Amino acid sequence: MKIQNSAQALTGSACPKKATELFYVSHPKAERALLGPFLSQADAECGRLVLRSTDALVTACLVDSLDEMTYWHAANNGQVCRAFAGTLGVSHE
């Protein structure tokens, strides 16, 4: 890439961040996700196990940014589902 006029790329908050992936547990009979968001696919898999339905599946969604409340909600969902799935000592983050 050639830089013209000695222009430098901006750094910091002006640069777009990498998209974040959130995971959800859905079911074909439900119109929307039943569990989520989750920060990792492994946590969402624990949620799928908690549902105890062979038709439940994990879906991913890309988001541009992740605010503090959504991050906390997703992290908490992972902890709760790991506890119910019996994998509390395992961290998937």
C-alpha positions in Angstrom: 0.0 0.0 0.0 1.4 3.4 -1.0 1.1 6.3 1.3 0.5 9.6 -0.5 1.3 13.0 0.9 3.0 11.4 4.0 -0.4 10.6 5.4 -0.5 8.4 8.4 -3.2 6.0 9.4 -5.3 7.1 12.4 -4.9 5.0 15.5 -7.1 4.6 18.6 -10.9 4.9 18.7 -11.1 6.3 15.2 -10.1 2.9 13.7 -12.8 0.3 13.2 -12.5 -2.6 15.6 -12.6 -6.2 14.6 -16.2 -7.6 14.6 -17.1 -9.6 17.7 -18.9 -12.9 17.5 -21.7 -13.7 19.9 -23.2 -17.1 20.2 -26.9 -18.1 20.8 -28.8 -21.4 21.3 -31.8 -21.7 19.1 -34.4 -24.3 18.3 -36.3 -24.8 15.0 -39.7 -24.5 16.7 -38.8 -21.1 18.3 -38.9 -17.9 16.4 -35.9 -16.5 18.2 -32.9 -17.6 20.3 -33.7 -19.4 23.5 -30.4 -18.8 25.3 -27.7 -16.2 24.8 -25.7 -14.3 24.2 -22.5 -16.2 24.9 -18.9 -15.1 24.4 -17.7 -18.5 23.2 -19.1 -21.4 21.2 -18.1 -23.7 24.0 -20.3 -21.9 26.4 -23.2 -21.9 24.0 -22.6 -25.7 23.6 -23.1 -26.0 27.4 -26.3 -24.1 27.0 -27.4 -26.5 24.2 -26.7 -29.4 26.6 -28.8 -27.7 29.3 -31.8 -27.5 27.0 -31.6 -31.3 26.5 -33.1 -31.1 23.0 -31.5 -32.9 20.1 -32.9 -30.3 17.8 -31.2 -27.3 19.6 -28.4 -25.7 17.8 -25.7 -23.1 18.3 -25.8 -20.0 16.0 -23.3 -17.2 15.7 -23.9 -13.5 15.1 -21.3 -10.9 14.3 -21.7 -7.5 16.0 -19.7 -4.4 15.4 -19.2 -3.5 19.0 -19.9 -4.9 22.4 -21.0 -2.7 25.2 -20.1 -3.4 28.9 -23.6 -4.6 29.8 -23.9 -7.0 26.9 -20.4 -8.4 27.7 -21.3 -8.9 31.3 -24.6 -10.6 30.3 -22.8 -12.9 27.9 -20.1 -13.8 30.5 -22.7 -14.5 33.1 -24.7 -16.7 30.7 -21.6 -18.7 30.1 -21.0 -19.2 33.9 -24.6 -20.2 34.6 -24.8 -22.7 31.7 -21.4 -24.2 32.6 -22.7 -24.7 36.2 -25.9 -26.4 35.0 -24.0 -28.5 32.5 -21.5 -29.6 35.2 -18.5 -28.0 33.7 -18.1 -25.1 36.2 -14.4 -25.5 36.7 -13.7 -25.2 32.9 -13.3 -21.7 31.5 -13.9 -21.3 27.8 -13.1 -17.6 27.5 
